[in-house]
Amino acid sequence: MSQTLYLECYSGISGDMTVAALLDLGADQSVLETALKSLPVTGFDIVISRVKKAGLDVCDFHVKLDCDNHDHDMAYLHENHHHHHGDEHGHSHASEPGEHEHQEKKTHSHDHRGLLDIVAIINQAAITDHAKALAIRIFSIIADAETKAHGVPSEQVHFHEVGAVDSIVDIVAVAVCLDNLDIHEVIVPEVYEGRGFVRCQHGIIPIPVPAVTHIAARHGLNLHLTSTEGELITPTGAAIVAAIKTGDQLPKQFAIEKTGMGAGKRTYDRPSLLRVMLITDKTKNSGGIFKLESNIDDCSGEILGFVMERLFAAGARDVHYTPVYMKKNRPGYLLNVICKKDAIAELEQIIFEETTTIGIRRIQMESTGLRRTVKRILTSLGEAQVKVCELESGKRIYPEYASVAELCQKHQMAYQDAYHIIKKECEAAEGISQRTLVELNRFELPLTS
């Protein structure tokens, strides 16, 4: 069953924080380990552990490399700057070929890779097609942002840090975990970011780093800037949000089914945590109740009557017309149709086919209804269909019009007489006492003598 995921990004977001949170949420660790072992890259190992953050027991996902890097080296990241940096994953800043030869010697040669190289690596992994597509989408979003940030053609963008082994592992791991949890709806209301400057392979750059600002602008991410001095959102984290976010509004009421927490690696003035939740929207009912309405000023009464019959036959719960005065003071009708969500398409098609309207307003509604059942009960007049509604104080019986009319014709009786006989005998059959009827009648209009 598909789940809805809520990302709570009060400490920003990045690759390994996301993986750790999804593992803590319940993603299968053995599935992830098997997937990562199938990657055609070497020089890494993964360590999954439990750590303490602000006194909380949370999951930590660490890609251990054979070579050194500066991903979590605070002195390197903020040399001569009094900033606390709080990310767990390196920057995804692209470079032109040959630009960072000296840097590579210092870090024991991170590979330069183009997007096509990374796509080839992902496609060789033993993971599902859905996971492959998601991982490739995340990398493509980063590549697009780096193209804009550095002002080079896309074919000249080569990844230094984000194309390194640890970044490939993080992004593929995120895709595998999301696929394993069967998550297709993701809500991210906002992502918190810090301020100041951070050192990367290009030098000192401002926070949010350019790749993050380009991703946020292109994909409509809601950023919340804080007073924290340091980078809370990495380009990888921003790209993950951009690739998986399907909405930014939480339901008015929701239930939390499960929670996961992932740890970051750097030090902030706030705990470096990403919390994720599987939620269920409590405002949704079985498909939802909708009202379809349209103003019509050039249809005859015969057409409208025929439309009503077709709408009821197609599953409308209610149909009615209201006389209105429209543009240019023309008399017309307001057509209202109440229906379930799964009936909307068919009912709208009928309205367009049978009337002259060119537009239909669709409104989702909340409704409250009594629990009810429809029964066929044998009476002295014959079998009658009735609706039995349940209240806290008891039951109410409502004979259906078609049954009453049929028995009226059969016995040559007045409608009101047949209705009361059917109602009384059905109440007796349902075991509704006279005392209960007195209590119920207190809420009904008194009968006139």
N, C-alpha and C positions, 0 to 999 in steps of 0.2 A: 504494500500500500504506500502510495506517495506521501511524503511528509513535508511539512512547512518548517523551514529553519529561520530562526531569528538570530542575527549577529548583533551583539552588544559591544560596540567598538569604543568604549570610553577610554581605553589606553591605546587607541590606534589598531593597526592590523598589519601583519606580515605573514610570510609563508609558513615558517615553522610554528608560529603561534596558532595558525589555522589548523595545521595538521594535528597538533597536540590536542586542541579543543575537540576536533572531530573524533579522535581516538577516545578521548574521555567520554564523549557522547555515546560511544558504542560501536564505532567502526571496527571491523574485524582486523586485529593486528596481524594475524597470520596471512590474511589476504593481502594486506599492504606489504608485508615482508616478501612474499612470493613475487608480487608485482615489481618491487624495486630490484630484486635479484635478477629479474629478466631484462633490465636495462642494459644496453650494450655499451656501458661506460664502466670505468674502474677508478680506483683511488678513493673509495669512500666506504664508510660503514655507518649504520644508524644505531642510535642508542635511545630507547624509550624508557623513561623512568618517571618516578613521582618526586616532586620537589615542593618546598614550602614557599608560598608567596603571600605576604601579609598574614601569616599564620594559617593560610588555607592550603589544603592538600590538593595539588593540581598536577596535570600531566605535562611532561616535557618531551619534546621531540628534537633530537640533536643529530645533525649530519656531521660525522667525524671524518675529516679529510686527511689524506696522507701528506698534504702540503699545508703550509701556513696561509692564513689570510687575516684580514683586519676587520672582519665583520663585527667582532665584539670587543675590539681593542679600543677602549675609551681614550687612551692617551693619543693614539693615532687619529681617531675620528675628530677629537676636539683639542688638538694641540694648540696651545696659546689661546684657547677659548674657554670661557667659564660656562660651559653648557653641559648638561647631563643628557646623554643620548640613550634612548630606550628601545632600540630595535633589536631583533634577534636574527635578522637576515640581511645580507649585503645589499648595496644599491644596485639598481639595474641601469647603469649608465653605459650607453653604447660608445663605441669608439671606431674611428676609421682605421683600416689596416696599418699596422706598424706604429701606431701612435704611442703605445705604452710598453715599448720594449724594456726600458729601464725598470718600470714598475713590475714587469713580469719576472725579472731576475730577482727582485726583492721578495716576491711572493711565490717563488718556485714555479712559475709558469702556469697561470690559469690559461686555459685554452680560449682562443678567439673562435667564436662560432657564429655563422649566419643563421637566419631563421630557417632556411631550408635544411641546414645541418641538424638543427634541433628537431624539426618535424620528422626527419628521417630516424633519429634516435627514438622518438616517441612511438612512431609507427612500428618499430621493431619490438617494442615491449609487449609482454604477454598480459595485456589488459583489455578491457572491453572497448568496443568502438565508441561508446558514449564517453568513457574516461579519456580516450585518445583525443576525441573532438574537443572536450573541455580543456585539456592541457594545452592543445594547440591554440585554442582561442585565447587563453591567458597569455601565452607567449606572443601571439599576434597583436594583442592590445598593447603590450609593452613595446614591441617593435615599432608600432605606429607612433607611440608617444616619444620614443627616442628619435625617430625621424624628425619630428617637429622640434624637439628640444635642441638637437645638434645641427639642424639645417642641412642634412645630407640626404640624398636619394635613398629610398628604402633598400635598394640592392647593395648600397655601400655600408649599411648599418651592420656592424659586427658586435656581438655581445662579448664583453670581457667578464664582468662579475656575474651578470644574470645568466650568461651562457655557461658558467662554470658548473661543475658537477653538483655542488650543493644546491644550486638554484633549480637545476633540472629535477633533482630528487624531490625538493620541496613542492614544486608545482605538480609534478606527476602524482605525488602522494596526496595532495589536496583533491585532485580529480578522482583518484581511486577511492578515497574515503567517502566523498560525496556520492559517487556511484554506488558504493557498497551500502550506504544508508538509504538509497533510493530517494534522494532529495532533488526535487525539481522546482520548488517554490522557495525563494529566499527573500526575507525582508530585512533591509538595512536602512533604518531611519536616518542615521548620520554616522560620520566617522570623525573621531577627535584627532586633532593634529597639534603639534607643538610649534615652536618658533625658534629663530636664531639661525645658525649656520652649522654646516657639517662638512667634513673633509671626505672627498671621494677621489678617484683616480684622476679627475680633471683639476682638482684643487678645492678651494673652499666655495661652497654653493649655498644659496639660501634655502630655508625650510618654509613651506613645503618645497621639495626639490622639483625641478622643472617637469620631469616625467610624471610626477603625481598630479601637478596642476593641469597638465594636458589630458591625462586620463579623466580627472574629475570634470573638466569642461566638456570633453567629448561624450562622456557617458552619464552625465547628470548626477554625479555623486554629491551628497550633501555634506560639506565639510564644516566642522565646528572647531574654530581656532581657540586654543587654550593658552594659558600663561606658562605652560611647561617649556623649559628651554631644552629642546632636543627633538629629534625626528620620531614621531609616533607612527606615521604611515610610510611604508616603503613602496616603491613602484610595484613590487610583486604583490604586496597586500592590496594596493589600489586596483591592480589588474584583476585580482581574484574577485573583489567586490563587483567590479564592472562586468565581469564575465558571468557571474551567477545571480546577481540581484534581479528579482522580478517585481519588487515593490518596495516602497519606503514608508508605508503606513501600516502600523500595527492594528489589528482588529480592536474594536472598542472593548470587547470582552474575549479573553482567550484563556485556555488552560495550558499549563506547562506540563508536558508529558515527561521530559527528561532534560537534564542540564549537563553541559560539558565545559571544562575550563582548561585553557592552554596557557603555558608560561612563555614569556619573552626572556631574553638573555641579558639585556642591558639594564642599567640603573636609571631610574627616573625619580621625580618627586611624587610619583604615584605608582601603585603596583603595576608591573608589566604583565597584564592579564587580558586574555580574550575569552569572553563568555559566550557560549552558543546555547540555544534552546530549541528543542522540538516543541512546537505549539499546535494547538487545535483551536480553530476559530469557533467560539461559542455563539456568535451572532448568526452563523449559517444554519439554516434548517434544511430539510430534505429538498434541495433544489431552489428554495426561495419562492416568495410570492411577488408577482409583478403586476403592475397596471399598465396596459397599453391604451393610449388615448389619441384621438385624432379629431380635428374639426372638419366637418363636411357640410358644404352648402349647395351642392348641385347633384344630389342623389334623391331619387323618389322613395316614397315610403315602402313600395314593393321591394325595391332593391335592398333597403336597410333590413326589412323583415327577413329576406332570404339570407342576407349576411349573418344575421343573428343565429339562424338555424344552422348554418354551416359552422359557425364558431363554436356553438355548443357541441355539435357532433364531433368536432376536432379536439375537444378536451378543455374548452374554456370553463372556468368555474363559475363565472358570472358575466353577463353582457347586458348593458343598458345604454339608452340614449337620453341625452338631456337637451331640450331646446335652448339655443343660444343665439345671440346676435353677433355677427362676425364683421369682418372688414366691410367698409362701405355700407354698413347698417343692413347687411344681408341676413335674413333668418337662416339658421342652419341647425345642425345637431352635433353635439359632442359625444363621440362614440367612446365608451369605456369598456375594456375587457380585462377581467381578473383571471390570471392563469399561473401555472407553475413554470419555473424557468425552462424546463425541457420542452415546453409546448410553444415557446415564444416564436421560434422560426416558422413553424407551420401556420400559426394564427396570423402572424404579420403577412405572410404570403397570401392568405385568404383575403385580408383587408385590402391589400394592394390590388389583387385580381378583381375583386367584386365591387370596389368603390372607386371614386375619382380622387381619393386623397393621394398626395405625393410625399407625405411625411407622417411618421408615427412617433409619439413620445413614449419612452419606456422608463418606468419608475419602479424601483425596488421598494417593497413595503414590508413593514412588520405587521404581524397579525396574531390575534389571540382567539382560540376557538375551543369549544367544548369537545370533550371526547364523545364520539358518536359512532353508532353502528346502524346499519340498515337491515331490517328483518322483514320476513313475510310471515304474517300471523293469521291463522284461521279464525274468522269471526262468524257471527250468525248471518251476515250478509254475503260471506264468501271470503276468499283469501285476500288480504290487504297488505300492502307494503307500507311500513312505517319507519320513521327515523327515531331512534332511542338516544337521547342526549343525557349525559351524566353530569350532575352538579355535586358539590359537597353535601348538599342537603337531600339529594335523592335523584330520581330520574324524571325526565319529561318525555312524553310521547307526542310525535307529530306525524299524523297520517299523510302520505304522499298524495299530491293532487291527482295524479293519473289514476291511482287506485280508487280514490273516492269518486272521481268522475265516472269510472267504469261501473262501479257498483250502483251509483245513482241511476244510470241508464238501465241497468239490469233490473232494478226493483222499482223504477219510476218514482224515485224519492227526491226530495229537495236536498241540495248539496249539504246544507248545514245540519240537517237531521242525520244523514248518513255519516258525516264527519264525526258527530258526537257519539254515535253508536260505536263506530270503529275505535275511537279514542278510548272510550270507557272500557270496552272489552279487552283492548290491548293493555291498558293499565292493569286490569285484573290478571291478565296472563303474565305480566311482568312482575306481579306481586307488589304493586304500589298501593300502600294502605290509604284509607281516607284521611288519616291524620297527616300523612305525608303530603297528600293533595292539598289540604288546607294550608300547610306551611308554604307549599309552592305557589299557591294562588295569592298569597300575600304580596308576591312580586309581580302579579299580573293585574291588568285593569279590571275592576269589578264589572260583573255582568249587570246590565240594566233590566229591570223587570218589564 
